[in-house]
Each structure stands twice: as C-alpha cells, then as structure tokens.
Amino acid sequence: MADIFDKVKDFTIVKELKARGIYPYFKALESEQAPEVYINGKKFIMFGSNNYLGLANDPRMKQAAKEAIEKFGTGVAGSRFLNGNTILHEELEKKLAKFKKRQRALIYATGYQMNVGVVSALAGPDDVVIVDKLDHASIIDGCRMSGAEIKRFKHNDVDDLEKILKGIDKNKGKLVIVDGVFSMEGDIAPLPQIVDVCKRYGARLIVDDAHATGVLGENGRGSCEYFGLESGEVDLVVGTCSKSFASVGGFVVGDNDVIEYIQHNSRSMIFSAALPPACVAAISKAIDIIEAEPERRKKLWDNSKYLLERFKQMGCKIGPTQTPIIPIMIGDNEKTFMLWRMLFDNGIFSNPVISPAVPPKHTLIRVVVTAAHTKEHLDRALDIFENCYKAVMHGVKS
C-alpha cells in the first residue's frame, strides 16, 4: 500500500550535507540586518541580504513601526476584506501609487501571496500565460493556480516570446509576465522590446519589480522609470516590500478598474490576514526616505561597481548582471557548497544557489552589496573572497 510519507524517507540530501558540514541554509541570525551580522556569537560581513538601501535597521523605520504598534496594535486580526483594513493601509497605497506614477495600488501580506493572487485573479482556463523561463517561483505558482495554459520563453529572448505569441489563438486572453530584474543573476528584462511585442499581439504585460524598486531609475521607481515606460505601457507592476522597502509585503500598481477587480477577486487577498500595522508604517517610511535620500542609491551603485571590478580582477567568472546582484559563476554543486563553507568559516555570509533556482551547471555564489557597506567592509571581504575562491577553484592555498 502506498504511503504519502514515502517521499520523506527518500529525502536524504539535507542529512548528507549536514553530515559533511556544508549545509548552508536556515542560518539563525542573532542580530539585525546590517552590514555585519552575528551567528552563534561570530561576526560576519553580510553579503547575502536584499536590504539594498540599508533601511532594515534604520532608526526612523523602527520608530515608525513602534508608533504604529502603539496606535493600531500588533496585528489586525483579519483580512482587509472584512475587519483588517486600516487607514494606514489605504494611506500607504495612495503613497505607493504616487511613487510608482500609477492610478492605484494594492498591498498584500507577502510578495508571494501577491503574485499568486494577482495572476490567478486575472488568468483562467481559457487564457494563456507566457513567462520567462527564469521568472520567480511565485509567478509560476500563480500561473498554475490560475488554471491557464502556461508557455515559457527563453530567458530575455524577445524573438522567442514573439514566436510563442504568434502561435496562440487570437480568441484566447494572453498575459506575459517577466521579472524587471532577475534575482539570481541580476540581469534586466528588455522591457521596451517586450512592450512592443505584447502590443502587436494583444497581450497584457505584468512586470515584477521586486529587485528593481528602489534600485533602478533616477528616482528609484524601478524598471519602468529606468526605460522611460511610465505612461501605462506596462499594464501592471508588482513587487515585494522585503527588499528596498526593508519590511515584508507585496504590492501591485496599475489602472483603477484593474486594481479594483483584483481586490475583489484575488483569493490570497480576501482569505489572508492583512499586513500588520508596524510593517505598513515601515514601508511608508521607506518610501519617504528613498525619495528624500537619493544618495543611498548612489552609494549602492558605487559599492556594487567597485565589487564587480575587483571580482573581475580576481579572475572570477561573472554572470550577466546589470545590477548590485553579483553572481559568481561556479557551475558545480560540490564546488559551490565548498566555496560557501570556506567563505562562511572566514566570516562572509553569502548565498549558494543551485538548481532549481538556476539551471543545472549554472550554480553560483550570489553576492549582494548594500548602500550601508563601507569601503573597509568591501576590502576586507574581497581579501577573504580572493583566498577562498582561488583555493576552491584552482587549488591554490593562501
């Protein structure tokens, strides 16, 4: 007789990695998200956080959260559809819509819930969703939940996207979804060309700006600002509040009627408790700081350019990044875990990335710098990285 728990017995990879001392995940931090963090009492330079602008431990963010707790409590005890909606939520949505230059915004409890909820609200069994092969898992899960036919095009390949769109029945609804910035390798979607193709074939377009918001564009408004596409060329922009906004949550911005439809048809909105007031207030404060302090974004880019150039001088193979996400391409699971462990032992916190997060043989160490890192942090980390990289990749002992 089949037992649904049989798969549990066959799941041995974690035990094997732990036995070898190279299991890299679920590390328990003992401090706030800062350029340096503590794990088991040891100090690490944090090179694995999406805290791009360094706001996660900003005193103003903490104060805004505290004030919200004092007035609204620690939670809202229900969904926004019923009792969980507050004036804080609505004020944030107005501010976010203005920041993104769209008519209206909608806030979700998490970015994952947002993508699942938005896609499944808009697409159905009679529609086709077309996604980049490297789109985030939450987008793919939303497509699956929608019941729509799913087609994937080659990563950032507009010709392949057009080929797929050309072959779809004209009577079917078509929804194209791409990441603005791809989270593992840091490259940017060619939005102007994607917009043109979508218009030619009557497809709607969603851009996920989780890793672009606060980072791209002169004012940090994201990939649409970066490409000069802020006049509605992109139907919906979505994203998370856990990166540059330094809290948690998800958002979607677009035209009034579309957002209202999503608000009343998105299951993850209707059947989930609303974002806690402290998080809402922190996100709102983050937008204020981003608009008032463009020097944070400049520091982020200065830091990332400095790191990138030094990594290249070391002989590291760098992926196609165009952003502060720097992928050090390794291409082998074993070496990826070994390099992660050696970096960890020497005080560097980084992210080892293997399949299915990236295609097989495209494993990498994902390094992310923030605006809060100093040059001293960077130089110290680079010295450690160079020694570890040469030891693992070339067998050179320091």
Protein Blocks (a to p, Z undefined) as FASTA:
>chain_A
ZZfklmmmmmmmlmmmmmnopafghiacfbdcdfbdceehiacddfkbcklnopmmgfkl
mmmmmmmmmmnojbeoiafklmmpcfklmmmmmmmmmmnopabdcddfbfklmmmmmmmm
mpcfkbccdddfkbcfklmmmmmmnopacddddehilklmmmmmmmpcfkbccdddddfb
dfklopacdfklmmmmmmmnopacdddfklmgokgojkonajklmnopagopambacddf
klmnopadddddddfklmmmmmmmcmklmmpccddfklmmmmmmmmmmmmmmmmlmmmmm
mmmmmmmmmmmmnopacdfbfbfbdcddekpaklmmmmmmmmmmnopacdddddfkbceh
iaccdddddfkbcfklmmmmmmmmmmmmmmmmnopaZZ
